[in-house]
Amino acid sequence: GKFPTTIVTNTPVTQTHQPFACARTKIPTRQAIALISEHGDPAAEIGKDAAGGQNVYVRQVGEALAKLGWQVDMFTRKSSPYDATIVQHTPHCRTIRLIAGPETYIPRDELFQYMPEFVDALQKFQQKEGTNYPLAHTNYWMSGWVGLELKRRQNIQLIHTYHSLGAVKYQSVSDIPAIAQTRLEVEKQLLEQAHSIVATSPQEKADLENLVSRIGSIDIIPCGTDVSTFRPISKADARKQLGIGAKEKVVLYVGRFDKRKGIETLVRATGELRSKLEQGAEIDPQNLKLLIVGGSDPQEADGAERRRIEEIVTELDLHANTEFVGMVGHDRLALYYTAADVCVIPSHYEPFGLVAIEAMACGTPVVASAVGGLKFTVISEETGLLVPPHDVSKFAHAIGRILTDEVWARKMRKQASTRVHQNFSWTGVAIQLSDLYRYLLAQSLVGSGLKPVASSPAALVSKLIAS
Ligand code: UDP
């Protein structure tokens, strides 16, 4: 790996610094670290409205880091009085819900005003526990702001993951919220001031450098997926369990109902594909099935987007070909991925896109928009196809190619799962993060007098050994 894995535990330095597994203490103490995710509650049910990739990321990374020896405290905002204040995930990994603003769901664009309260609550929690986290990994810009505040008040190593970047996002949406300017400023401060930015793909790194600032230290560590949950199983079995016939051609969407996800493009592409099938003889158009998996609440924005999509289904007379499955938990999602012939991710913008690696891990080829992290995870012609976003005809054509070429599709199924198992397991991701944390903690002990060394872990290691 890029960072030294053993140096911190082996040098005298750690003895003054509460090492995570100090040989001299009777009870091994673990280094406590904070993962902060103000709106993506790691203990929340996944797949509903605001609960998406960020929740999954924080929880999986947190639990995997605990397995690697850290005490992981994950902080989020308490958004319901019925939610427990502390959720213990594993013996050394817990979610702590802080009171910051009313204990109800608050849309992201209205959340920033409660962040000072979040910082105070976090500091109070530290006082109560008698700890000071030496390291915080923040997620999304508002948590990042919390991290910057903590950094001003205490000695803390700040690592930040954006999950979504205002500078990119606002290029593709028409209604720019009032908070946009603040967000862009905070995102720039984070890049310039955090000890490390974790970009999840080379594309995100390039976006940061081109659109946000040239100053900053960026490491690329991808998102991961649970490869024991998402693994290739028998397609015939999966179809049997879901009541899908062998002849059906299944096109799958998994994700939130959000305009940015481009579900409209997929529905229209399905319509175009069906018209094409009606002219040829290769596939019976009746066997074309679009499964849309994802939760929504009729009272919320995702409910409105679902209704909009349903109207397009009606407009195109696609009811017989379309099924709205609703929310499916990770325990059953592998069945859907495996049963599908192709998984489609038509997002206008996608910082990483966990669904792509989940589908590929199950051996399902992916047709995705050539945007953001999808350009990094999906290898066009090998694990699926990349298509320009919004382009209905190109999506229809790409989906059609995979549905009609079984030999090629079978080859891609293998390549897709191999790619994910080799590159995107949570354990692998957590090891890379863990190495980065240790490196930053070691660096903070050496002090700022050695700044130039910072860019070279190897040089830092020799320095530490020498001292
Ligand atoms: N998801 C789920 N059930 C659903 C819909 C989505 O478990 O019914 C999960 C999906 O498996 C993935 C996450 O929600 O892990 C979505 O992450 P992604 O990065 O694709 O999109 P985001 O929601 O972050 O925009």
Residues whose N, C-alpha, C, O or C-beta is under 5 A from the ligand:
A	BS01	UDP	I46 G47 A51 G52 G53 Q54 V56 V254 G255 R256 V293 G294 G295 G326 M327 V328 G329 H330 G353 L354 V355
